[in-house]
């Protein structure tokens, strides 16, 4: 009898083990981190992704966007570690903020690397869809975060209070607020400027007091929403670096989704890529961004950034290829040094990707 009982228990256990595993229930809310505010292009892109996922999943996947670094305790560079460790579920993140942990993400910050290309937007698209983009994705995933898509915050342009910038000599001695990343510091020093790292509230105080002369940020994504003309009257279109954005997911969160919902999230990320790029390029490309945003009924209030800046008293300098080449030459040493740090194979892959669309 005891033998039969043991046999029965073993049989039941075997049957239970043979049953298909059921997926863990989804969270009632997934946290998505976005560094700037909701009205920035970057912030609007995060909201677009969350809304699209909620709509297409019929509410199964509820993503709440936490703008203005709410989840980061004031430290933007902590975002990658918080996402990897599971304190955050999703992030729409800048390569700049994750570059301290992942050296390959400094590639888009090589000064004037893209600016000297015949079509800087085609060059950027070729990188993200090409071998070098895959290499950057693999570098992030090797460190413990799943990447489901890329988009863009735009080229970082220069604004100042001390006159137009058209050549390296114009920057000599100017105090410019920059990101604290070493490649930014070295780039501005190579141009003769005095780069300083400070948060935005400190920077605006410095602008008002006349002790900080300028700053660099994407035009549509940051400068227009922040009304940069309240502080500076000169804008320089120099395209010295670009600020790509990554849609990252905690790996455990990613694995918790069904294959069908993983496919849905990838599709939403692909649509978000188009939307984010269109917002950042609006009024600065060949008209494709305007046409796309019109087609989906998402046209923002500002569609001509240059007209808005000029209407608010700014002088806009749109540099020629020759002027950009002079700035690129002045920062040649920075590109050489950082090519070694980033990885010569990655930089070569990016050059090949860009060459494929010339």
Secondary structure, DSSP 4 states (H G I P E B T S, - for coil): -HHHHHHHHHHHHHHHHHSPPPPPPPPS-EEEE-SS-TTSHHHHHHHHHHHHHHHHTTTSS-EEEE-TTTTTTT-GGGHHHHHHHTS-SEEEEEHHHHTTT-GGGGGGGSTTTTTTSSSHHHHHHHHHHSHHHHHHHHHHHHTTEEEEEEEEEEEEEEEESSS---SGGGGTT-EEE--SSHHHHHHHHHTT-EEE---HHHHHHHHHHTS--EEEEEIIIIITTTTGGGT-SEEEEEEEEEEEEEEEEEHHHHHHS-HHHHHHHHHHHHHHHHHHHHHHHTTTSSSHHHHHHHHTT---S-S-HHHHHHHTTPEEEE--HHHHHHHHHHTHHHHHHHHHHH-HHHHHHHHHHHHTT-
